[in-house]
């Protein structure tokens, strides 16, 4: 890792060869904000991810793996003090983790929800790109080291 940015090596797609949907390409560099914010989430279990997110948001969270429509990797829903993250069960394991962290970023940083953000001058592309960048920063050690190859 270089100061301020993490350089990304060439694409690592061994697990996704049989997966028919397009997958996000790793950024050439991970910005410092994402490296800093993502570091504390790296290599956490699903339980620890939820516990940490609950502590930060004050929500009671659940993580569900369901068959979602093609192209939908994950969504999150918040009602009052309860939240649920739905992840597409058809995703390969590494991309499930990517989607978990993408949705977690939204829970942590976009608390007013999609409806609010679509009515602002903030770009929805930027909204989604920041969540993807955070997810890449978190899963990067697993991705770059191929830790997911032997996951059952």
The 8 nearest C-alpha neighbors of each residue, nearest first, counted from 0:
[[1, 5, 6, 2, 4, 3, 7, 29],
 [0, 2, 4, 5, 3, 6, 28, 31],
 [1, 3, 4, 0, 5, 31, 6, 30],
 [2, 4, 31, 1, 30, 5, 34, 0],
 [5, 3, 30, 31, 29, 1, 2, 28],
 [4, 6, 0, 29, 28, 1, 7, 30],
 [7, 5, 28, 27, 4, 0, 29, 8],
 [6, 8, 27, 28, 5, 26, 9, 25],
 [9, 7, 10, 6, 27, 143, 11, 25],
 [10, 8, 11, 7, 25, 27, 24, 12],
 [9, 11, 12, 8, 25, 24, 7, 13],
 [12, 10, 13, 9, 142, 143, 14, 8],
 [11, 13, 15, 14, 10, 16, 22, 142],
 [14, 12, 15, 16, 11, 148, 17, 145],
 [15, 13, 12, 16, 148, 91, 17, 18],
 [14, 16, 18, 12, 17, 13, 91, 19],
 [15, 17, 18, 14, 13, 12, 19, 20],
 [18, 16, 15, 19, 14, 13, 20, 91],
 [19, 17, 15, 16, 20, 91, 90, 14],
 [18, 20, 17, 21, 16, 15, 22, 90],
 [21, 19, 18, 22, 70, 69, 15, 90],
 [22, 20, 19, 23, 18, 70, 24, 15],
 [21, 23, 20, 24, 15, 94, 18, 19],
 [24, 22, 25, 21, 131, 26, 135, 94],
 [23, 25, 26, 22, 10, 27, 21, 11],
 [26, 24, 23, 27, 7, 135, 10, 28],
 [25, 27, 28, 24, 29, 7, 132, 135],
 [26, 28, 7, 6, 25, 29, 8, 5],
 [29, 27, 6, 5, 26, 7, 4, 30],
 [28, 30, 5, 4, 26, 136, 33, 31],
 [31, 29, 4, 33, 32, 28, 34, 3],
 [30, 32, 3, 34, 4, 33, 35, 29],
 [31, 33, 35, 30, 34, 36, 3, 37],
 [34, 32, 36, 133, 35, 31, 30, 37],
 [35, 33, 31, 37, 136, 32, 36, 38],
 [34, 36, 32, 33, 38, 37, 31, 39],
 [37, 35, 33, 34, 38, 32, 39, 133],
 [38, 36, 137, 34, 136, 40, 33, 39],
 [37, 39, 41, 40, 35, 36, 34, 137],
 [38, 40, 37, 41, 36, 35, 137, 43],
 [41, 39, 37, 38, 43, 137, 42, 48],
 [42, 40, 137, 38, 43, 39, 138, 37],
 [41, 43, 40, 44, 141, 138, 137, 140],
 [44, 42, 41, 47, 40, 48, 45, 46],
 [45, 43, 47, 46, 48, 42, 49, 41],
 [44, 46, 48, 47, 49, 43, 62, 50],
 [47, 45, 49, 44, 48, 50, 43, 51],
 [46, 48, 50, 44, 49, 45, 43, 51],
 [49, 47, 45, 51, 46, 50, 43, 52],
 [48, 50, 52, 46, 47, 51, 53, 45],
 [51, 49, 47, 53, 52, 48, 46, 54],
 [50, 52, 54, 48, 53, 49, 47, 55],
 [51, 53, 49, 55, 54, 50, 56, 48],
 [54, 52, 58, 50, 57, 56, 51, 55],
 [53, 55, 51, 52, 57, 56, 50, 58],
 [54, 56, 52, 53, 57, 51, 107, 58],
 [57, 55, 53, 58, 54, 52, 107, 106],
 [56, 58, 53, 54, 55, 59, 80, 52],
 [59, 57, 80, 53, 56, 81, 60, 82],
 [58, 60, 81, 53, 82, 80, 57, 61],
 [61, 59, 82, 83, 58, 81, 53, 49],
 [60, 62, 83, 84, 82, 63, 59, 49],
 [63, 61, 84, 83, 85, 60, 64, 86],
 [62, 64, 85, 84, 86, 65, 61, 83],
 [63, 65, 86, 88, 85, 87, 62, 66],
 [66, 64, 88, 87, 67, 86, 63, 85],
 [65, 67, 88, 87, 89, 68, 64, 86],
 [66, 68, 87, 65, 71, 69, 72, 88],
 [69, 67, 71, 70, 66, 87, 72, 65],
 [70, 68, 71, 67, 72, 20, 87, 66],
 [69, 71, 72, 68, 20, 67, 21, 87],
 [72, 70, 69, 68, 73, 67, 87, 74],
 [73, 71, 87, 86, 98, 70, 74, 67],
 [72, 74, 86, 85, 71, 87, 98, 102],
 [75, 73, 85, 84, 102, 86, 76, 72],
 [74, 76, 84, 83, 85, 102, 77, 73],
 [75, 77, 83, 82, 84, 78, 74, 85],
 [78, 76, 82, 81, 79, 83, 75, 80],
 [79, 77, 81, 80, 82, 76, 83, 58],
 [78, 80, 81, 77, 82, 58, 59, 76],
 [79, 81, 58, 78, 59, 82, 57, 77],
 [82, 80, 59, 58, 78, 79, 77, 60],
 [81, 83, 77, 60, 76, 59, 78, 58],
 [82, 84, 61, 76, 60, 75, 62, 85],
 [83, 85, 75, 62, 74, 63, 61, 86],
 [86, 84, 63, 74, 73, 64, 75, 62],
 [87, 85, 73, 64, 72, 88, 63, 65],
 [86, 88, 67, 72, 66, 65, 89, 64],
 [87, 89, 64, 65, 66, 90, 86, 67],
 [90, 88, 87, 66, 91, 65, 67, 95],
 [91, 89, 88, 95, 87, 94, 92, 72],
 [90, 92, 94, 93, 95, 89, 15, 14],
 [93, 91, 95, 94, 90, 96, 147, 150],
 [92, 94, 96, 95, 91, 147, 97, 142],
 [95, 93, 97, 96, 92, 91, 90, 98],
 [96, 94, 92, 98, 97, 93, 90, 99],
 [97, 95, 99, 93, 94, 98, 100, 92],
 [96, 98, 94, 100, 134, 95, 99, 101],
 [99, 97, 101, 95, 96, 100, 73, 94],
 [100, 98, 96, 102, 101, 97, 103, 95],
 [99, 101, 103, 134, 97, 102, 98, 104],
 [100, 102, 130, 98, 134, 104, 103, 99],
 [103, 101, 105, 99, 104, 100, 98, 106],
 [104, 102, 100, 106, 105, 101, 99, 107],
 [105, 103, 107, 101, 102, 106, 130, 108],
 [104, 106, 109, 102, 108, 103, 107, 130],
 [107, 105, 103, 104, 110, 108, 109, 102],
 [108, 106, 104, 105, 103, 109, 56, 110],
 [109, 107, 105, 106, 110, 104, 103, 111],
 [110, 108, 105, 111, 112, 106, 107, 104],
 [109, 111, 112, 106, 108, 107, 105, 113],
 [112, 110, 109, 115, 113, 116, 114, 108],
 [111, 113, 110, 114, 115, 109, 116, 105],
 [112, 114, 116, 115, 117, 111, 109, 110],
 [115, 113, 117, 112, 116, 118, 111, 119],
 [116, 114, 118, 113, 117, 112, 111, 119],
 [115, 117, 113, 119, 118, 114, 112, 121],
 [116, 118, 114, 115, 119, 113, 123, 121],
 [119, 117, 116, 115, 114, 120, 121, 113],
 [120, 118, 116, 121, 117, 115, 122, 123],
 [119, 121, 122, 118, 117, 116, 123, 115],
 [122, 120, 119, 123, 116, 125, 126, 117],
 [121, 123, 125, 124, 120, 126, 117, 119],
 [124, 122, 126, 125, 127, 121, 117, 116],
 [123, 125, 122, 127, 126, 128, 129, 121],
 [124, 126, 128, 122, 123, 127, 129, 121],
 [125, 127, 123, 124, 129, 128, 122, 130],
 [126, 128, 130, 124, 125, 129, 123, 131],
 [129, 127, 125, 131, 130, 126, 124, 132],
 [130, 128, 132, 131, 127, 126, 125, 133],
 [129, 131, 101, 127, 133, 128, 132, 104],
 [132, 130, 128, 134, 129, 133, 101, 135],
 [131, 133, 129, 135, 134, 130, 128, 136],
 [132, 134, 136, 33, 130, 131, 135, 37],
 [135, 133, 100, 131, 101, 137, 97, 132],
 [136, 134, 132, 138, 137, 133, 139, 131],
 [137, 135, 133, 37, 139, 134, 34, 138],
 [136, 138, 37, 41, 134, 135, 139, 40],
 [139, 137, 135, 141, 140, 136, 142, 134],
 [138, 140, 142, 136, 141, 135, 137, 143],
 [141, 139, 143, 142, 138, 144, 137, 41],
 [140, 142, 146, 144, 138, 139, 143, 145],
 [143, 141, 139, 145, 140, 144, 138, 146],
 [142, 144, 140, 145, 141, 139, 11, 8],
 [143, 145, 141, 146, 142, 140, 139, 147],
 [144, 146, 142, 147, 143, 148, 141, 140],
 [147, 145, 141, 144, 148, 142, 149, 150],
 [146, 148, 150, 145, 149, 93, 141, 142],
 [149, 147, 146, 150, 145, 14, 13, 151],
 [148, 150, 147, 151, 146, 145, 14, 92],
 [151, 149, 147, 148, 92, 146, 93, 91],
 [150, 149, 92, 148, 147, 91, 93, 146]]
